[in-house]
Amino acid sequence: MSTIKRMQKRVLNVMGMAGLCALLGCSSSGPTTSTMSSATPMVVTVSDAPLGNILSAKVTISAIGLSTGSGGSTVSLVTQPVTVELSSLGAVQEPIEITNLASGTYNSATVTVSSAQVTYISSTGQVTMATATLSQPTITVALAPALNVSGQGEVQLRLAFNLAQSFSVSGSTVTFTPAINTAAAQVSAENSSDREVEVSGQVISVSSSSITVQSGDSGKQFSFTINGSTRFPNGVTASSIQTGSIVQVQGQTQTDGSLLALIITPESTENSSGQQEDGAKGIIVSVTKNSSGAVTAFTMVPREYFGTASSSASLNVALSSSTTYGIPEDAQQSGVVSTAFTAAEIFPGQSVVVTGAAGSSGTLNAQQVMLAAESIPGTLVATPQGSSPDFTFALTLASSSYLTTYDSLASLNVSTSQATEYGNGLSASSFAVLAAGASVETHGYLLQNSGGNFVLYASEIAQVESPESPESGSGGGN
């Protein structure tokens, strides 16, 4: 059975967050004993870097539990199964659950997956959708060091699924067996990248001081504070964002337990009747050009849907002279020129958000196409060049990567900027001395420069780790 290579890791972060209950209405979950008498509010989040040939991966997590040790109590962290799309997040984190964690010392974490569906490029180059067989859906891994929760401050537990070892394929059969890394730390001791979260979805409420968004992925609602640090694209303010619209909120967990909105980017547009347009976010797999060589349409594999757009395996998008094109605020901060994205820059392997009017099944007439971030794994060709914050480097891509399949790329040029964040133990200084062959995940915006070369403008970079061995008697992932 050959492993679907380089789908690197899935991170589940559990943050104890004092004050978050007031924002999100969390409730107690799990048993309480005499040694675990107080409860700390916490949020469960997810993040990932995808395998090079994965276009979409949806996994339903039915249970996450923390144990206090042999014969001790186990606390459940999710109140109901949560389905998450893994491949679109990269190094950023998406919250999926709010709960309370009783005080105590937790020695292990148990995760159960109830279903997994993946869309990938087969060995023959075909886009293929498969429901995975769950050979061992539950895994228990030790927390080393143990997670101590005392109600004194926020804590973060990271469960990192190594999906290169979790997914395997043999012929037309795909198997999923979770393989996980673990880490725990105080939120106040973590760097800014490890504290960042991201939610895309429908606006439930918005004011000058806060915004509440229902995730289009998990369906959960999360509130973010808006203050002078919150950034918007040109012409957008909190008052101009309408209830029911689709936005992406990039935020950060604060030491007091609140969520601060750092960047709010509208992702939907309105039609002539004032209603929100339909749409989707995903990866382009093919383009259609006219006799002059101009792109007139493309086909994409959606990772998220908006409005009434059909949730099919692929979406055909028609472009017109009235279609507009946009660059997100954080892409501009990562070095992308605001006017750099037009129909001429659309190509297979690119991540986009499209909104417009849904036509017949599986089609969309685009009113707006916005460049979106994507995650690309690889190994360093050589030590990064330049100096912080402006590094340049090349990644060797897996032979099965969709960029290799669609654009014949064996390697990809990447550039960093002042806005680039480093996670999973990396800093700008430690990244500068990484040797050739180091495995990293990059999250950013893919374009072709004036010379026709592909460049990923990195917003996040993290180092890839091998998964830990499960505890004796637990489901395996190796």
Residue, then its C-alpha position, 0 to 999 in steps of 0.5 A: m500500500s503506497t502512502i499518499k505522500r507529503m500531506q504533512k500535519r493536522v494540528l488541533n490546539v486546545m487553549g484554556m482562555a479566561g474570559l472566553c466564556a463571556l464571548l462564546g457561551c461555553s459550557s462544562s464538559g467531562p467529569t470533575t473530581s476532588t483534585m480537579s475542582s475548578a474549570t478553565p474555559m478553553v477553545v479547540t482549534v485545527s490547522d494543517a499543511p496539505l499533501g502535495n496531491i490533495l485538493s480537498a480533505k474532510v475529516t469528521i472528528s467524533a471525540i477528543g479526550l484528555s486523561t489524567g492517567s491510569g485509573g484517572s478521569t477523562v474529559s471530553l473536549v467536543t460536544q458533538p462530531v465536527t467535520v473540518e476541511l483540512s487542506s485549506l488552513g495551512a499553518v493557521q488555526e481554525p477554532i472548532e469547539i468551546t468547552n471547559l477543562a477542569s483543573g488537573t494534570y493531563n497525561s494523554a490525549t485520545v482522538t477518534v475520527s468517524s469519517a474521512q473523505v479526500t479529493y486527490i490527484s491519482s497516479t494517472g493524473q486524474v482528480t479522484m474523490a474517495t471515502a477512506t476506510l478507517s482501519q484504526p480510527t482512534i489513537t491515544v498519545a502521551l503528553a510529554p510534558a504533561l499538561n497542567v491546568s490550574g485555572q491560573g491562565e490560558v493553556q494550549l494543547r496541540l495535536a498534530f495529525n501527520l497526514a502523510q502517514s494518516f492517508s494511504v492508497s492502494g488502487s482505488t482504496v484509500t485508508f485513513t489511520p490517524a498519526i499524531n504529534t502532541a505539544a502543550a504550553q501556556v498561551s502567554a509563552e507562545n509566539s504570535s504565530d502559534r496564537e493566530v486563528e482564522v475563521s471564514g464564514q457568515v457574519i452573525s452580528v457586527s458592530s464597531s467593537s466586535i464581529t461574530v462569525q459562523s464558520g462555514d467549515s464547522g458551523k460553530q460561532f466565534s466572536f472577535t474583538i475589533n479595535g484600533s489594531t484591526r485592519f480592513p481592505n481599502g474602503v471597508t469598515a466594520s459599519s460597511i460589513q453586512t449581517g449575512s455576508i461572508v468574511q474571513v477573520q484572521g485573529q489572535t488569542q490574547t492573554d486575557g482569553s479573548l479573540l482579537a480580529l487582526i484582519i477582516t476580509p469580505e469574501s462575498t459580494e452582493n447582487s443587484s437585489g442586495q442579496q449575498e452572492d453564491g460562491a466557493k473557495g478551492i483549488i483551480v484544476s483546469v482553465t479554458k481559453n479563447s482563440s486569443g489565449a484569454v482565460t474565459a472559464f475555469t474548473m475548481v475543486p471546492r473546499e468551502y461553499f457559500g450560499t446556494a452553490s451546489s456542493s458537487a465535487s467540482l465547480n465550473v466557473a464562467l468569467s465575463s468582462s464584468t468579473t472583478y479580481g481582488i487581492p486580500e489585505d494580508a496578501q498585500q502585506s506579504g508582498v503581493v501588489s494590489t493590482a497583480f491579480t487578473a484573469a491573465e494570472i489565473f492558472p491550475g494549482q492556484s487557490v481562489v475564492v469566487t462569488g457570483a450567481a449559481g447556474s445549472s448544477g455545478t456552475l457559477n457565473a463569477q462576479q468576483v474572483m479573489l486570490a486565496a492562500e494555500s498551503i504547499p509542503g516541500t523540502l529546502v533546496a538550499t539554506p534560505q538566501g537574504s536576511s530577515p525579514d526578506f528571505t528567498f528560497a526554493l522548495t523541492l516539491a513531491s513528484s505527486s504535487y498538483l503543481t508538478t502535475y498541472d504546471s510541471l514544477a519540480s521546485l517552487n520559489v518562495s519569498t518572505s516579508q515583514a508580515t511572514e509568521y513562523g510557527n512550530g518552533l521556528s523563528a526568523s533566526s532559526f529559519a535562516v540557518l535551516a539546511a538543504g533537505a529540511s521539511v517545511e510547510t508554507h502558507g501563502y499566495l501563489l502568482q506568476n511574476s513578470g518573468g513568468n516564474f511561479v512565486l509563493y508569497a509566504s504568510e506562514i512557515a512552519q517546520v514539519e515533524s514526524p508523528e509520535s508513537p501511540e501509547s500501548g494498546s491504542g490505535g496506530g498511525n505509523 
